[in-house]
Amino acid sequence: MGLLDRWFGNPSRDKYAKMFMQALRDAGDQRAMHYDREEFVLKCGGDGAGVAFLWNFYADYCAAPRGDRSQLLKMQVRGALSHLKEMPEEFDDAKCDIYPKVWPRAALENTRLRQRVSGEKALDIPTQIIGEHLELSLCYDLPEAVRTISQSDLDNWGVSYYEAMEIARQNLETTNFAFAAIGESLYASATGDTYDATRLLLLDLIRKLDVQGEHIAMVPNRDSLLITGSEDEQGLGMMLAFAEKILNDEPRPMVGTPLHLEGDEWVEWLPAPEHPLYNDFRNMELQFVGPLYDEQKELLDEIHEIELTDSFVASFSAMENKQTEQLVSFAVWGDGVDTLLPKTHKVFFVREKDNIPAVGPWEKVEEVVGHLMQRTDQYPARYQVREFPTDEELAAIGREEF
């Protein structure tokens, strides 16, 4: 690192963590603090109950103009301390400031796994799933931060998650917001209030947007909601380009897969295989899902070691088909191995006597040996497989060229 980098570059993660801890001290926080360098997490309090995940704070800090960073750090610390403030005792006093909040599902799932690793109390946050990769929670919008609402908060107020969510949606509908038209093919929510991705819930508003075909959406980060039409090749191309740039270059990335509005539900979507952009969307999906599986495998391996579990956590791997230029994901189902199998495009069956007796697409594998595959409650999706297919079943799957 050169002299100018030391003076003017972004701080290292460790330096930022020290700055954050000092800012907490300056704000009057006297709790014991432990910085987990590997996880980039700060734990506060003797029981470690106060946890600050520093990744997003750090990314926001590095992305901010240099002159704004000092004030941003103070705001981040106020946000980190917001959980110490008492929630209103009565729901009527809180309901005007309750909003829905869309999260990348991996953020919450990995937090749950980390809590199993450390032996901490599990998250007490009621949520619902949107599509495959998003999770919807409730939050209390304080002036200095957004505080996630727990099941205990709802119980204390005597309201259900769904009752509170209905009010939260209504509150979101009444906020000021703006959709910008980019050319004639793409719309982008451009409000910049951290709720742009969550406006995915405003279905009546989205249906009013004039698109070619069905409504397709992407939420590459919390400040981005992109909408175009399923039959608009130009719009889909623009969506793809914008989403890739946001996912790669901007803080707080969320999801790298499109969603299709079917009735009142958002579902995962890809264009048809013959579509000119199919490979591009499919490759972006794999580049998004692959790291999710990598992080999940690392955490599950730790949990299995602690809990003395014998299941093997299979890797999610990918390679390029030279003929189609498609990225193809695959996993290995081994003979005699209790395995947690990721959902992939292809499955390789491996045993000692004949090496690789079968290779099949996921759909074919499910059709032939689905009775041997038990879907777990893990995200990203994994299937428990304890038995190896018979020779007849392997023959039915076949050996598809890769």
C-alpha positions in Angstrom: 0.0 0.0 0.0 1.4 3.4 -1.0 1.6 6.6 1.0 -1.4 8.1 -0.7 -3.4 4.9 -0.1 -2.6 5.0 3.6 -3.6 8.6 3.8 -6.6 8.7 1.6 -7.8 5.2 0.8 -10.6 3.3 2.5 -9.8 2.0 6.0 -9.2 -1.7 6.5 -11.9 -3.8 8.1 -9.9 -3.9 11.3 -9.4 -0.2 11.4 -13.1 0.4 10.7 -14.0 -1.9 13.6 -11.8 0.0 15.9 -13.3 3.3 14.8 -16.8 1.8 15.3 -16.0 0.6 18.8 -14.5 4.0 19.7 -17.6 5.8 18.4 -19.7 3.5 20.6 -17.6 4.5 23.6 -17.9 8.2 22.7 -21.7 7.7 22.5 -21.6 6.4 26.1 -21.8 2.6 25.5 -19.8 1.1 28.4 -20.6 -2.6 27.7 -17.9 -5.1 27.2 -17.0 -5.4 23.5 -15.6 -8.3 21.5 -14.6 -8.0 17.9 -14.8 -11.2 15.9 -12.3 -10.5 13.1 -13.1 -13.5 11.0 -16.8 -12.9 11.0 -16.5 -9.1 11.0 -18.9 -8.9 13.9 -18.9 -6.8 17.0 -20.5 -8.4 20.1 -21.5 -6.2 23.0 -22.4 -7.1 26.6 -21.3 -9.9 28.8 -23.7 -12.4 27.1 -22.9 -11.1 23.6 -26.6 -10.4 23.1 -25.9 -7.1 21.3 -24.5 -8.0 17.9 -23.5 -5.5 15.2 -22.8 -7.1 11.8 -20.3 -4.7 10.3 -20.3 -5.7 6.7 -23.0 -3.4 5.5 -21.9 -0.5 7.8 -18.4 -0.8 6.4 -19.6 -1.0 2.7 -21.8 2.2 3.3 -18.8 3.9 4.9 -16.4 3.2 2.1 -19.0 4.2 -0.5 -19.8 7.6 1.2 -18.0 10.8 0.1 -15.0 11.4 2.4 -16.4 14.5 3.9 -19.6 12.7 4.9 -18.0 9.8 6.7 -17.7 11.2 10.2 -21.4 12.0 10.3 -22.3 8.7 8.8 -20.3 6.8 11.4 -22.2 8.7 14.1 -25.5 7.7 12.5 -24.4 4.1 12.2 -23.6 4.0 15.9 -27.0 5.6 16.8 -28.6 2.9 14.7 -26.6 0.1 16.4 -27.7 1.5 19.8 -31.4 1.9 18.8 -32.3 -1.6 20.1 -31.6 -0.4 23.6 -34.5 2.1 23.4 -37.8 1.0 24.7 -40.5 0.2 22.2 -43.9 1.9 22.8 -45.9 -0.1 25.3 -49.2 0.3 23.3 -49.6 -0.7 19.7 -51.6 2.5 19.0 -48.5 4.5 19.9 -46.3 2.5 17.6 -48.5 1.7 14.6 -47.9 5.0 12.7 -44.1 4.2 12.5 -44.4 0.5 11.6 -43.3 -0.5 8.1 -42.6 -3.6 6.1 -39.0 -4.4 5.3 -37.7 -6.8 2.6 -34.4 -8.6 3.3 -32.2 -10.9 1.3 -33.2 -14.2 2.8 -29.6 -15.3 3.2 -28.9 -12.5 5.7 -31.4 -13.9 8.2 -30.8 -17.6 7.5 -27.0 -17.2 7.9 -27.6 -15.2 11.1 -29.6 -18.2 12.4 -26.9 -20.6 11.5 -24.2 -18.4 13.2 -26.3 -18.4 16.3 -26.3 -22.2 16.3 -22.5 -22.1 15.9 -22.1 -19.8 18.9 -24.8 -21.3 21.0 -26.7 -18.0 21.1 -30.5 -17.6 21.4 -32.2 -17.9 18.0 -33.7 -15.0 16.2 -37.2 -14.1 17.4 -38.3 -12.4 14.1 -41.6 -13.4 12.4 -41.2 -13.3 8.6 -42.8 -14.5 5.4 -41.0 -15.6 2.2 -41.3 -13.7 -1.1 -40.3 -15.7 -4.1 -37.3 -17.9 -3.2 -34.7 -15.4 -2.1 -36.5 -12.6 -0.2 -37.9 -12.4 3.4 -40.4 -9.9 4.7 -40.3 -8.6 8.2 -41.8 -5.7 10.2 -39.8 -2.8 11.4 -40.2 0.2 13.7 -38.8 3.3 11.9 -37.0 5.5 14.4 -35.5 8.9 13.3 -32.0 7.5 13.6 -32.5 3.9 12.6 -34.8 1.1 11.6 -35.5 -1.5 14.4 -36.7 -4.9 13.5 -39.9 -6.0 15.3 -39.7 -9.3 17.1 -42.4 -11.8 18.0 -42.1 -10.7 21.6 -42.9 -7.1 20.6 -46.0 -8.3 18.8 -47.0 -10.4 21.8 -46.6 -7.5 24.1 -48.9 -5.4 21.9 -51.4 -8.2 21.5 -51.4 -8.1 17.7 -50.6 -10.8 15.1 -47.9 -10.5 12.5 -50.5 -10.3 9.7 -52.5 -7.6 11.5 -49.4 -5.5 12.0 -48.3 -6.2 8.4 -51.5 -4.8 7.0 -51.0 -1.6 8.8 -47.3 -1.5 7.8 -48.3 -1.9 4.1 -50.8 1.0 4.5 -48.1 3.2 6.0 -45.7 2.3 3.1 -48.4 3.3 0.6 -48.8 6.7 2.1 -45.0 7.6 1.9 -43.7 9.9 -0.8 -42.2 7.9 -3.6 -41.2 8.2 -7.2 -40.8 5.8 -10.2 -38.4 7.1 -12.9 -38.9 5.9 -16.4 -35.7 4.9 -18.1 -36.4 5.2 -21.8 -39.7 3.5 -22.7 -38.8 0.1 -21.3 -37.7 0.2 -17.7 -39.0 1.7 -14.5 -36.9 2.3 -11.4 -38.0 3.3 -7.9 -35.9 6.3 -7.1 -37.0 7.4 -3.6 -33.8 6.7 -1.8 -35.4 6.2 1.6 -34.2 2.5 2.1 -37.7 1.3 1.2 -37.4 1.1 -2.6 -36.9 -2.7 -2.7 -39.8 -3.1 -0.2 -42.1 -1.3 -2.7 -42.2 -4.6 -4.4 -45.3 -5.1 -2.1 -47.2 -2.2 -3.7 -48.9 -4.4 -6.3 -51.6 -1.9 -7.3 -49.0 0.7 -8.1 -46.8 -1.8 -10.0 -49.8 -3.0 -12.1 -50.3 0.6 -13.3 -46.9 0.7 -14.9 -47.3 0.1 -18.6 -45.1 -2.8 -19.7 -44.9 -5.2 -22.6 -46.2 -8.6 -21.4 -46.2 -9.5 -17.7 -44.5 -7.4 -14.9 -40.9 -8.5 -14.1 -39.0 -7.1 -11.2 -35.6 -7.1 -9.7 -34.3 -5.8 -6.3 -30.5 -5.8 -6.6 -30.1 -3.8 -3.4 -32.4 -2.1 -0.8 -32.4 1.2 -2.7 -33.4 -0.3 -6.1 -36.6 -1.7 -7.5 -36.5 -2.3 -11.3 -39.6 -3.1 -13.3 -40.0 -4.1 -17.0 -42.1 -6.4 -19.1 -41.6 -10.1 -19.9 -41.9 -9.4 -23.6 -39.7 -6.4 -23.7 -36.2 -7.5 -24.8 -34.7 -4.0 -24.6 -36.2 -3.5 -21.1 -34.9 -6.9 -19.9 -31.4 -6.0 -21.3 -31.4 -2.7 -19.5 -32.6 -4.4 -16.2 -29.9 -6.9 -16.5 -27.2 -4.3 -17.0 -28.4 -2.1 -14.1 -28.8 -5.0 -11.8 -25.3 -6.3 -12.5 -23.7 -2.9 -11.9 -25.7 -2.4 -8.6 -24.9 -5.9 -7.3 -21.2 -5.6 -8.1 -20.5 -1.9 -7.2 -23.0 -0.7 -4.7 -23.5 -1.4 -0.9 -26.1 -3.8 0.5 -26.6 -6.1 -2.4 -29.7 -8.2 -2.3 -30.9 -10.6 -5.0 -29.6 -11.4 -8.5 -32.7 -13.1 -9.9 -35.8 -11.7 -11.5 -39.4 -12.1 -10.2 -42.6 -12.5 -12.1 -45.9 -11.1 -10.8 -48.4 -14.0 -10.9 -51.7 -12.9 -9.5 -50.8 -11.4 -6.1 -47.6 -13.3 -5.7 -44.0 -12.8 -6.9 -42.4 -16.0 -8.2 -38.9 -16.7 -9.5 -38.5 -16.2 -13.2 -36.2 -16.7 -16.1 -36.8 -16.0 -19.8 -37.4 -19.0 -22.0 -34.3 -21.0 -23.1 -34.6 -19.7 -26.6 -34.6 -16.1 -25.5 -31.5 -14.0 -26.5 -30.9 -13.0 -22.8 -31.6 -16.4 -21.3 -27.9 -17.3 -20.8 -27.1 -13.9 -19.3 -29.9 -14.1 -16.7 -29.1 -17.7 -16.0 -25.4 -16.9 -15.5 -26.3 -14.0 -13.2 -28.5 -16.3 -11.2 -25.7 -18.8 -10.7 -23.2 -16.1 -9.8 -25.7 -15.0 -7.1 -26.6 -18.5 -5.8 -23.2 -20.0 -5.8 -21.7 -17.8 -3.0 -24.9 -18.4 -0.9 -24.3 -22.2 -1.0 -20.6 -21.7 -0.2 -21.3 -19.7 2.9 -24.1 -22.0 4.0 -21.8 -25.1 3.6 -19.1 -23.4 5.7 -21.6 -22.7 8.5 -23.2 -26.2 8.3 -19.8 -27.9 8.4 -19.1 -25.9 11.7 -22.5 -26.9 13.1 -22.0 -30.6 12.2 -18.6 -30.6 13.8 -20.0 -29.1 17.0 -23.1 -31.2 17.1 -21.2 -34.4 16.0 -23.4 -34.9 12.9 -22.3 -37.3 10.2 -24.1 -35.7 7.2 -21.8 -34.6 4.4 -22.6 -31.1 3.1 -22.1 -31.4 -0.7 -20.5 -28.5 -2.6 -22.4 -26.4 -5.2 -20.1 -26.3 -8.2 -20.4 -24.9 -11.7 -18.6 -25.1 -15.0 -19.2 -23.7 -18.5 -20.7 -25.7 -21.3 -18.3 -24.9 -24.1 -21.0 -25.4 -26.8 -23.8 -23.4 -25.3 -21.6 -21.0 -23.2 -24.0 -21.6 -20.3 -22.8 -22.0 -16.7 -24.1 -25.3 -15.5 -24.2 -26.1 -11.7 -23.7 -29.6 -10.4 -23.4 -31.6 -7.2 -22.1 -35.1 -6.4 -24.4 -37.8 -4.9 -21.9 -40.4 -3.5 -22.6 -44.1 -2.7 -22.8 -44.8 1.0 -22.6 -41.2 2.1 -25.4 -39.4 4.1 -25.4 -36.2 2.1 -27.1 -32.8 2.2 -27.4 -32.1 -1.6 -27.8 -28.6 -3.0 -30.3 -28.0 -5.8 -28.3 -27.9 -9.0 -28.8 -28.2 -12.8 -27.0 -31.6 -12.9 -26.3 -34.4 -10.4 -23.3 -36.7 -10.7 -23.8 -40.2 -9.2 -20.4 -41.6 -8.0 -19.5 -45.0 -6.6 -16.3 -47.0 -6.4 -17.1 -49.9 -8.7 -18.0 -47.9 -11.8 -16.9 -44.4 -11.0 -19.8 -42.3 -12.5 -22.7 -44.6 -13.5 -25.1 -41.8 -14.1 -25.4 -38.0 -14.7 -28.8 -36.4 -14.9 -30.6 -33.1 -14.9 -32.3 -32.2 -11.6 -35.8 -32.7 -13.0 -35.0 -36.2 -14.2 -33.3 -37.1 -10.9 -36.4 -36.0 -8.9 -38.7 -38.0 -11.3 -36.7 -41.2 -10.9 -35.4 -41.1 -7.3 -37.4 -38.3 -5.6 -38.5 -40.9 -3.0 -34.8 -40.9 -1.8 -34.6 -37.1 -1.5 -36.0 -35.4 1.6 -36.3 -31.6 1.3 -34.9 -29.9 4.4 -36.0 -26.5 5.8 -32.6 -25.0 4.9 -32.0 -22.1 2.6 -30.6 -22.2 0.0 -32.5 -25.5 -0.7 -30.9 -28.7 0.3 -32.1 -32.3 0.2 -31.1 -35.1 2.5 -30.1 -38.3 0.7 -29.1 -41.3 2.7 -29.5 -44.2 0.1 -27.9 -44.6 -3.3 -30.1 -45.4 -6.3 -30.4 -49.0 -7.6 -28.8 -50.0 -10.9 -32.3 -49.9 -12.5 -32.8 -46.3 -11.3 -29.4 -45.2 -12.4 -30.1 -46.6 -15.9 -33.4 -44.7 -16.0 -31.5 -41.5 -15.1 -28.9 -42.2 -17.8 -25.6 -40.5 -18.4 -26.3 -37.1 -20.0 -23.3 -35.4 -21.6 -22.1 -32.4 -19.6 
